[in-house]
């Protein structure tokens, strides 16, 4: 995933020093879930944002099974940007 510098949400998140908002990161998690299991994101049980993603930077979303739930991790190279648990639904 890569959020382009001209994305409409960036000017307000933070003017002069844009960061990709957490809600947009979660949108990419939802897309990954649709691609992986053809499920929609039903609920975010836990989300921790550990490091920023700047516009134009590339990151990867990883999903995995976690005792009936789905864990996610968003990474830029070896840096964990966000992680958490979600639930999917048909």
HUBELCOR-V626822 format. One record per helix or strand of 3 or more residues. SS is the DSSP state (A for helix, B for strand). FROM is the first residue (numbers start at 1). LEN is the number of residues. If there is no record, write none. Layout:
ss & from & len
SS & FROM & LEN
SS & FROM & LEN
This chain:
ss & from & len
A & 22 & 16
B & 40 & 10
B & 60 & 7
B & 69 & 8
B & 79 & 11
